Amino acid sequence: MVEERTRKVIEDLRAALESNGISVKKLVLYGSRSRDSTDRFSDIDLVIVSTDFCGKDYWERVQIVSPLIPRSAYAVEPLLVTPQEWEEESSMIIAIASSEGVEV
């Protein structure tokens, strides 16, 4: 189960993305917060899947999303992927998030 404050940060981020025209296909929480094994230094590891990332490199994606991440007590570490990258599990991190993560 996802902790209430973590869920709130994720919901705020989803709202910010969508209000800025970014279509969110999927949000997947992975890492310590998905396993409920956090400590006071734990961040929010979050895969954001969007068709709006298609044709954009890593830094272009970061420039789009970074200003929209809500300020909170938790650092948010987004992994920004296209639907194809998600389906193909195109990296080890995506494969881990796919198998261990929680869709939120």
TIDO-50741 format. One line per field, with one value per residue: residue in one letter; chain; x, y, z of N, C-alpha, C, O in turn. Coordinates in pm, 1 decimal, padded with zeros to 6 digits. Example, Ala and Ser with C-alpha at 12.3 -4.5 7.8 and 13.67 -1.06 7.14 Angstrom:
residues 2
residu c(A;S)
chaine c(A;A)
n_x c(01319.0;01285.0)
n_y c(-00569.0;-00225.0)
n_z c(00780.0;00708.0)
ca_x c(01230.0;01367.0)
ca_y c(-00450.0;-00106.0)
ca_z c(00780.0;00714.0)
c_x c(01320.0;01290.0)
c_y c(-00330.0;00003.0)
c_z c(00780.0;00787.0)
o_x c(01423.6;01340.9)
o_y c(-00331.9;00113.8)
o_z c(00846.5;00803.9)
***
This chain:
residues 104
residu c(M;V;E;E;R;T;R;K;V;I;E;D;L;R;A;A;L;E;S;N;G;I;S;V;K;K;L;V;L;Y;G;S;R;S;R;D;S;T;D;R;F;S;D;I;D;L;V;I;V;S;T;D;F;C;G;K;D;Y;W;E;R;V;Q;I;V;S;P;L;I;P;R;S;A;Y;A;V;E;P;L;L;V;T;P;Q;E;W;E;E;E;S;S;M;I;I;A;I;A;S;S;E;G;V;E;V)
chaine c(A;A;A;A;A;A;A;A;A;A;A;A;A;A;A;A;A;A;A;A;A;A;A;A;A;A;A;A;A;A;A;A;A;A;A;A;A;A;A;A;A;A;A;A;A;A;A;A;A;A;A;A;A;A;A;A;A;A;A;A;A;A;A;A;A;A;A;A;A;A;A;A;A;A;A;A;A;A;A;A;A;A;A;A;A;A;A;A;A;A;A;A;A;A;A;A;A;A;A;A;A;A;A;A)
n_x c(00084.7;00050.6;00187.9;00006.5;00104.7;00296.0;00136.0;-00014.3;00180.6;00238.2;-00013.6;-00041.8;00168.8;00082.7;-00146.7;-00027.5;00127.2;-00073.2;-00226.3;-00053.6;-00057.3;00057.5;00019.3;-00047.6;00013.6;00072.5;00168.9;00419.3;00517.4;00819.5;01093.5;01203.7;00975.2;00763.1;00790.1;00746.1;00960.8;01095.4;01320.4;01423.6;01554.6;01456.9;01359.0;01111.7;01070.9;00973.3;00816.2;00722.3;00507.7;00458.1;00320.5;00398.1;00668.0;00782.3;01017.3;01179.7;01484.0;01662.9;01732.5;01559.7;01315.4;01348.6;01364.8;01103.2;00953.1;01076.9;01027.7;00768.8;00751.6;00624.7;00705.3;00812.9;00853.6;00972.3;01207.8;01159.8;01224.4;01200.9;01152.8;01145.7;00962.0;00869.6;00565.8;00645.1;00912.5;00857.5;00701.0;00885.7;01068.4;01314.0;01541.5;01739.6;01641.0;01377.3;01281.0;01297.3;01122.4;00889.0;00847.3;00849.7;00719.9;00444.3;00146.7;00015.9)
n_y c(-00118.6;00222.6;00491.9;00765.0;01039.4;01012.2;00927.1;01161.1;01346.3;01225.0;01236.2;01515.4;01569.2;01428.7;01580.4;01829.4;01763.9;01684.1;01919.8;02074.8;01979.2;01728.4;01402.0;01147.2;00816.4;00611.7;00572.1;00453.9;00350.6;00266.4;00100.6;00179.5;00302.2;00171.7;-00075.0;-00037.2;00010.9;00232.2;00496.9;00792.9;00925.0;00841.4;00863.4;00937.4;00711.9;00708.0;00597.3;00757.6;00727.4;00832.5;00934.0;01175.7;01193.0;01075.0;01077.0;01256.2;01331.6;01227.3;01463.7;01657.1;01557.4;01575.4;01855.0;01924.2;01804.2;01852.8;02125.0;02090.6;01923.3;01880.7;02072.3;01918.6;01737.3;01512.6;01396.2;01368.4;01128.6;01104.2;00871.0;00894.3;00777.7;00640.3;00479.9;00259.7;00213.3;00136.3;-00098.3;-00261.2;-00294.4;-00147.5;-00088.6;-00182.7;-00067.2;-00004.3;-00263.3;-00363.1;-00186.0;-00253.0;-00516.5;-00506.2;-00276.0;-00053.0;00035.6;00358.0)
n_z c(00000.0;-00078.3;00088.8;00234.8;00214.5;00016.2;-00196.8;-00232.2;-00324.0;-00568.9;-00694.8;-00712.5;-00888.0;-01117.7;-01178.4;-01235.7;-01460.3;-01645.0;-01658.7;-01794.5;-02045.2;-02084.6;-02158.5;-01947.9;-01949.5;-01778.0;-01439.0;-01234.7;-00928.4;-00781.5;-00611.5;-00275.1;-00161.1;-00280.3;-00174.4;00086.1;00258.6;00364.2;00466.7;00641.4;00439.6;00201.2;-00137.8;-00391.8;-00627.3;-00950.3;-01238.3;-01528.7;-01785.6;-02109.5;-02420.6;-02507.5;-02475.2;-02688.4;-02951.4;-02822.3;-02655.8;-02356.6;-02204.8;-02310.2;-02224.6;-01948.9;-01920.8;-01976.8;-01769.4;-01515.1;-01410.3;-01324.5;-01110.7;-00792.2;-00501.7;-00212.6;00097.8;00014.8;-00218.0;-00565.9;-00801.7;-01118.2;-01383.8;-01714.3;-01972.0;-02292.5;-02414.9;-02573.7;-02489.3;-02227.3;-02265.4;-02396.9;-02201.9;-02195.4;-02047.8;-01759.3;-01525.7;-01595.7;-01634.2;-01370.8;-01238.6;-01372.2;-01288.8;-01006.9;-00931.8;-00840.9;-00982.4;-00985.7)
ca_x c(00000.0;00128.2;00165.0;-00080.9;00179.9;00356.8;00026.4;-00050.1;00283.7;00219.5;-00136.5;-00011.8;00251.7;-00004.2;-00230.2;00058.4;00160.1;-00191.7;-00267.9;00043.0;-00072.2;00132.2;-00070.5;00012.2;-00043.1;00094.2;00263.9;00456.9;00604.7;00907.5;01193.8;01170.6;00838.4;00668.1;00809.2;00722.0;01085.7;01156.5;01381.2;01401.7;01622.2;01398.4;01294.9;01000.2;01113.4;00848.2;00818.6;00614.8;00496.7;00380.2;00348.0;00457.8;00813.5;00826.7;01099.6;01257.0;01591.0;01655.6;01735.7;01435.9;01211.7;01375.3;01329.3;00957.3;00893.1;01138.6;00960.5;00634.6;00758.6;00585.5;00798.0;00763.6;00959.3;01032.4;01262.0;01097.2;01318.7;01120.0;01209.0;01053.0;00970.9;00759.2;00498.4;00725.8;01024.1;00800.4;00661.4;01005.1;01158.8;01435.7;01655.8;01728.4;01554.1;01239.3;01246.1;01274.8;00998.6;00779.3;00822.0;00833.4;00650.2;00300.5;00084.4;-00058.1)
ca_y c(00000.0;00345.4;00585.2;00878.8;01158.0;00976.8;00928.8;01302.1;01404.1;01166.4;01293.9;01654.5;01566.5;01390.6;01696.3;01931.0;01715.8;01688.5;02058.7;02132.5;01913.8;01603.2;01287.8;01043.1;00684.6;00523.1;00611.0;00334.0;00373.3;00152.3;00130.3;00159.4;00344.9;00069.8;-00192.5;00006.1;-00006.5;00364.4;00563.3;00938.2;00974.4;00777.6;00948.1;00876.1;00663.8;00705.2;00590.8;00830.7;00681.1;00928.9;00944.6;01307.4;01179.7;01015.9;01165.5;01347.8;01264.3;01232.6;01600.6;01724.9;01508.1;01634.7;01997.2;01934.0;01756.1;01905.2;02239.9;02053.9;01838.1;01960.5;02080.1;01843.3;01686.9;01398.9;01417.3;01283.6;01085.9;01049.4;00802.3;00942.1;00681.7;00627.9;00350.6;00154.7;00182.7;00063.0;-00232.6;-00337.7;-00296.8;-00110.1;-00074.5;-00264.0;00002.7;-00024.2;-00402.8;-00373.8;-00113.5;-00330.6;-00638.3;-00479.6;-00150.6;-00044.1;00140.5;00454.3)
ca_z c(00000.0;-00090.7;00199.1;00199.9;00169.8;-00112.3;-00294.5;-00254.7;-00410.3;-00701.6;-00750.8;-00748.5;-01008.4;-01229.6;-01210.6;-01298.4;-01594.5;-01731.2;-01681.0;-01887.6;-02173.8;-02094.7;-02143.2;-01864.5;-01979.2;-01664.1;-01333.9;-01160.1;-00813.6;-00756.9;-00509.6;-00133.3;-00127.3;-00326.5;-00088.4;00224.4;00333.6;00355.4;00581.0;00628.6;00320.1;00082.9;-00237.7;-00463.5;-00758.2;-01024.2;-01384.4;-01595.4;-01923.4;-02187.1;-02563.7;-02530.3;-02470.3;-02814.4;-03033.8;-02738.1;-02584.0;-02210.2;-02151.8;-02350.5;-02134.3;-01816.1;-01926.6;-01975.0;-01644.7;-01392.1;-01348.6;-01279.5;-00991.8;-00675.2;-00388.0;-00097.2;00184.4;-00054.4;-00351.5;-00667.1;-00904.8;-01227.8;-01499.3;-01817.3;-02081.4;-02388.2;-02401.8;-02636.7;-02398.9;-02113.8;-02310.0;-02433.5;-02086.3;-02266.7;-01957.5;-01638.9;-01429.3;-01640.8;-01605.8;-01225.8;-01207.2;-01428.7;-01210.0;-00863.4;-00907.2;-00812.5;-01062.8;-00902.8)
c_x c(00088.8;00087.5;00091.4;-00003.1;00249.1;00252.3;-00011.4;00051.6;00265.1;00094.2;-00114.7;00072.5;00168.5;-00089.0;-00149.3;00094.7;00041.5;-00237.9;-00171.5;00047.1;00006.8;00038.4;00000.6;-00059.3;-00033.5;00192.1;00291.5;00556.9;00688.9;01010.2;01137.3;01028.0;00732.9;00676.0;00780.6;00843.5;01165.0;01231.4;01368.4;01467.9;01560.8;01332.5;01177.1;01050.8;00987.4;00872.6;00697.4;00617.0;00405.9;00419.8;00412.2;00610.2;00869.4;00904.7;01181.7;01366.4;01575.0;01643.9;01612.8;01320.6;01226.5;01334.6;01178.1;00903.5;00948.6;01066.9;00823.4;00633.8;00725.7;00693.4;00735.0;00882.3;01033.0;01088.2;01192.1;01201.4;01239.7;01205.2;01106.8;01066.5;00848.9;00687.6;00579.9;00843.5;00975.8;00769.7;00782.6;01100.3;01300.5;01557.0;01632.8;01635.0;01407.5;01194.3;01217.6;01143.9;00877.5;00744.9;00791.4;00745.1;00502.1;00245.0;-00000.6;-00134.3)
c_y c(00124.5;00441.7;00710.4;00999.8;01133.4;00983.5;01072.9;01370.2;01354.4;01223.3;01438.5;01661.3;01528.9;01510.2;01804.2;01890.5;01733.0;01831.4;02133.3;02056.1;01785.7;01487.7;01176.7;00911.1;00592.3;00589.2;00486.3;00372.7;00248.5;00192.4;00115.9;00199.6;00245.8;-00055.8;-00161.9;-00020.5;00123.5;00400.4;00713.2;00999.0;00920.3;00879.3;00873.0;00840.9;00637.2;00699.6;00667.4;00788.8;00777.3;00924.4;01079.4;01304.5;01120.2;01119.2;01265.4;01269.7;01286.2;01376.1;01681.1;01683.8;01570.9;01781.9;02017.7;01908.4;01823.7;02024.8;02206.5;01967.9;01922.6;01960.3;02005.4;01801.3;01571.0;01441.7;01320.6;01256.3;01023.0;00978.4;00822.8;00856.2;00687.9;00494.6;00235.0;00115.5;00102.2;-00081.4;-00320.8;-00357.3;-00266.0;-00081.5;-00161.4;-00198.9;-00014.9;-00166.6;-00423.1;-00306.2;-00191.0;-00452.5;-00610.4;-00359.5;-00164.7;00068.4;00228.0;00551.0)
c_z c(00000.0;00019.9;00149.9;00146.5;00035.7;-00222.4;-00329.8;-00347.4;-00553.7;-00768.9;-00793.3;-00875.8;-01130.2;-01273.3;-01282.2;-01440.9;-01688.3;-01757.8;-01772.9;-02020.4;-02192.5;-02062.4;-02066.7;-01893.5;-01858.0;-01568.5;-01252.0;-01052.0;-00794.1;-00651.0;-00369.6;-00098.5;-00176.9;-00240.2;00058.4;00312.7;00332.9;00483.0;00556.3;00505.3;00190.8;-00009.9;-00298.8;-00603.1;-00839.3;-01174.5;-01436.0;-01742.1;-01999.1;-02334.2;-02596.3;-02522.1;-02599.2;-02895.7;-02955.8;-02666.1;-02433.1;-02158.5;-02192.7;-02258.9;-01995.8;-01814.4;-01922.3;-01834.3;-01519.5;-01330.8;-01288.8;-01153.5;-00869.2;-00567.7;-00271.7;-00012.9;00118.4;-00188.5;-00446.3;-00774.6;-01019.3;-01332.7;-01610.8;-01941.5;-02171.7;-02363.3;-02461.5;-02547.2;-02278.6;-02154.1;-02340.1;-02316.2;-02133.9;-02178.3;-01834.5;-01537.0;-01468.2;-01611.1;-01457.0;-01188.1;-01256.5;-01342.4;-01062.7;-00832.0;-00885.3;-00898.3;-00972.7;-00990.5)
o_x c(00189.8;-00030.6;00112.1;-00041.0;00259.0;00277.5;-00037.8;00013.1;00275.1;00096.9;-00163.4;00050.9;00182.3;-00101.2;-00197.2;00093.1;00054.3;-00283.8;-00203.0;00142.5;00021.7;-00014.8;00097.9;-00178.3;-00118.9;00287.2;00198.8;00666.3;00636.1;01012.0;01036.2;00965.7;00624.2;00580.7;00789.9;00831.2;01284.9;01209.4;01307.0;01439.6;01609.2;01260.3;01147.7;01071.0;00904.7;00940.5;00584.6;00714.9;00292.0;00537.6;00473.9;00675.5;00991.0;00863.1;01247.1;01345.0;01483.5;01555.9;01566.8;01238.2;01128.7;01276.2;01130.7;00818.2;00872.8;01046.5;00768.3;00527.9;00790.6;00762.8;00618.8;00997.4;01142.9;01023.4;01167.8;01259.5;01214.0;01315.7;00994.1;01169.2;00741.4;00742.8;00582.8;00871.3;01044.5;00808.1;00781.6;01200.7;01393.1;01665.0;01521.5;01558.5;01322.8;01081.3;01123.0;01063.5;00774.4;00627.9;00714.8;00700.4;00442.3;00289.9;-00079.7;-00202.8)
o_y c(00129.9;00469.0;00755.4;01056.8;01223.6;01039.3;01102.7;01443.2;01432.2;01255.0;01480.2;01747.6;01591.0;01537.4;01863.9;01973.6;01789.2;01861.6;02241.3;02067.5;01738.6;01478.2;01119.2;00896.5;00506.2;00654.6;00420.3;00421.2;00137.4;00307.2;00048.9;00135.8;00237.9;-00133.4;-00249.7;-00067.8;00125.1;00343.7;00754.3;01113.6;00951.4;00968.8;00759.5;00928.9;00554.0;00785.3;00644.7;00811.5;00801.2;00912.4;01094.8;01402.5;01115.6;01234.5;01351.2;01157.0;01355.9;01406.6;01765.6;01766.9;01613.5;01828.6;02118.3;01982.7;01849.5;02026.9;02285.1;01942.4;02024.2;01860.8;02026.8;01826.7;01534.8;01514.7;01205.0;01348.8;00902.6;01022.0;00773.9;00860.0;00733.7;00406.1;00125.4;-00003.3;00010.7;-00175.4;-00440.7;-00427.5;-00345.2;-00052.8;-00207.5;-00268.0;-00038.0;-00188.0;-00493.5;-00362.7;-00194.2;-00486.7;-00684.2;-00343.0;-00270.1;00182.6;00178.0;00639.7)
o_z c(00070.2;00041.2;00037.2;00044.2;-00047.5;-00329.3;-00446.3;-00438.7;-00648.6;-00887.9;-00898.4;-00961.0;-01235.6;-01392.7;-01378.6;-01531.8;-01797.1;-01867.9;-01822.9;-02097.3;-02305.3;-01951.7;-02115.6;-01865.2;-01837.2;-01611.4;-01205.0;-01080.8;-00790.5;-00606.6;-00348.2;-00013.6;-00119.7;-00233.3;00144.2;00425.6;00305.1;00590.0;00457.8;00470.5;00082.0;00034.2;-00261.4;-00686.7;-00801.7;-01230.9;-01392.3;-01813.2;-01959.2;-02367.8;-02701.7;-02557.9;-02617.4;-02907.3;-03015.1;-02621.3;-02388.9;-02078.0;-02115.9;-02220.7;-01934.4;-01716.6;-01869.6;-01785.8;-01426.0;-01209.4;-01211.6;-01096.1;-00844.4;-00546.6;-00237.4;-00048.4;00160.4;-00263.5;-00411.5;-00831.3;-01018.3;-01365.1;-01602.0;-02009.3;-02132.9;-02297.9;-02405.5;-02531.0;-02233.1;-02084.4;-02312.0;-02328.1;-02116.3;-02230.0;-01808.9;-01469.7;-01381.9;-01567.3;-01421.5;-01114.0;-01189.4;-01325.6;-01000.6;-00718.5;-00906.9;-00888.8;-00892.8;-00939.5)
***
